[in-house]
Amino acid sequence: MKNKCARTSIETENSVIRHLFAVAFAAAALSGCASVDGTSTSTCGATGADTACTGQGAVRGIVQDGLVAFKGIPYAAAPVGQLRFRPPAAPLTWQGVRDASAFGPVCPQLDGKEVIGNEDCLTLNIWKPKQASTGALPVMVFLTGGGNHAFSGQGSPGFGGVKYNGEKLVPEGVVYVSFNARLGALGYLAHPALDAEHSKNVSGNYGSLDHIAMLKWLRQNIASFGGDPKRIFLFGTSAGGGNLCALMTSPQARGLFHGAAMQSSVPTGCEMQTLADAEQGTGQRIAQLTGCDQAGTRAGNKADDRLADIAACLRGKSMKDIVRALPGTFGVLPRLYGPNVDGHVFPRQPIEIIRERGHSAMPVIVGNSTEETMLFVNAVGPVTDATSYAAGIEKVFGSSNAAAIASRYPLQAYPTPRAAFVSLTTDALFTCQSRRVARTLTEAGNPPVYRYLFAHALQNDAQQKALGAVHTIEHAFLFPWQGSYRPTGDDLKIQNAMIAYWSAMARTGAPGSAGGVAWQPSTKAQDAYLEIAPALSMKSGAQDAHCDFWDGVKLPWPHL
């Protein structure tokens, strides 16, 4: 196949944007380019184990502990100025060899009360073995959590500080990738003023389009790093896992990845907000909070001009103004930011597409931990007695469901009202949703689906031990312990098992065995799941989680 430069298109009639792309494409023609089959040219001048060619130019990484890390590689142009609130554009090219020894900036977000990051943040990081393998290696790509409004491909502050690098995974025979994508309002703001600029009359989903752009970049370039573009395995936690379910049903992501692990996932049950929900919710509120809803209200201004003025106002606001306008949330109540069903990037509800077998069928892991909501329940206020318990149930599930839920989870069966509330919200929003998604995939004839329940708390920290197996704790076991926490023997045992299961899934499409326990798939006949604890075991059903009951409870809409 002849080499050809990668093209990333954007659907817009704006002549300024078309001009910017034309400049980028012309520059791309002057450098080494990646072909659509994942091979690359040798014209970029990269030599040695720590250098590689990409479609934009050569990169030089850094050798660390027997691995080579390439950091801060742009997979799309900086979404700034006229590119804010638009689909990602093609990355610019460079001459010579680009230094890839340091991470790029994180995408804008709140860190406490401080706004951190830079809009020029669409970069990825690759770890590969220093010693070249005899064949192309499977690629594992991590989608971070953070409610679609926080964290980055570098790591998160949880559990003593988790660094998302490939030190544990790459020795298992894989190439590992982390990345940044747009977050919060900059990644998911939907508004009629932005719809009007798009040929399909849609908006939002910029963060999801970043995910797709990143996957397209991998398909075109990962072979230069020893990776197999036909074996891309995505694993994501929390919002990252929920985004995965959506990507499995997007026509624009079809064929770009070949396996998935949805860990402690939201949105709930592979359902997500509609475009109208996003516009009438966060979109309308941000336009008001920034004062942009008043743009173009002068007398005689036509409707189209008013929409254009609102869009210009939103692009004219500082990055900090946009990020601060409406901070994202964590909790048992609906989160603010995430993809929307726009009929274009995401044609319909992901769970509906799966039921009708319209998704990209692939091997899937899906699961969660046993005390998912322990850190979140105060979102409804302290749950300390029968009154606050009943009020919390009604706030999350609505008045029509409250009595039946309280009867199913009587306070006298739990040591505290808070413990009862953690149990019921974990069952409703995570464990039973995981079972429902696994069942739906299985009934749709999907390749094997593997469920898990993570039931291990960090033992070497009194506070963490008391909290139990909280939200996203399991993903920390796939990465090196680099924070303040010192792992116990049981921690290391579980970590070794998880790394073995997940890397085997990436290599072969099945997790195989670890610690003497073969992970069996979930089937129609048996709701099999792996309990991840110091003593690994296969179990079936989810009777303790009352999933048959929760399958009959309709959650308030919209939920993320």
Secondary structure, 3 states (H helix, E strand, C coil): CCCCCCCCCCCCCCHHHHHHHHHHHHHHCCCCCECCCCCECCCCCCCCCCEEEECCEEEECEEECCEEEEEEEECCCCCCHHHCCCCCCCCCCCCCEEECCCCCCCCCEEECCEEECCCCCCEEEEEEECCCCCCCEEEEEEECCCCCCCCECCEECHHHCEECCCCCCHHHCCEEEEECCCCHHHHHCCCHHHHCCCCCCCCCCHHHHHHHHHHHHHHHHHHHHCEEEEEEEEEEECHHHHHHHHHCCCHHHCCCCCEEEEECCCCHHHCCCEHHHHHHHHHHHHHHHCCHHHCCCCCCCCHHHHHHHHHHHHHHCCHHHHHHHCCCCCCCCCCCCCCCECCCCCCCCHHHHHHCCCCCCCCEEEEEECECCCCCHHHHCCCCCHHHHHHHHHHHHCHHHHHHHHHHCCHHHCCCHHHHHHHHHHHHHHHHHHHHHHHHHHHCCCCCEEEEEECCCCCCCHHHHHHCCECCHHHHHHCCCCCCCCCCHHHHHHHHHHHHHHHHHHHHCCCCEECCEECCCECCCCCEEEEECCCCEEEECCHHHCHHHHCCCCCCCCCC
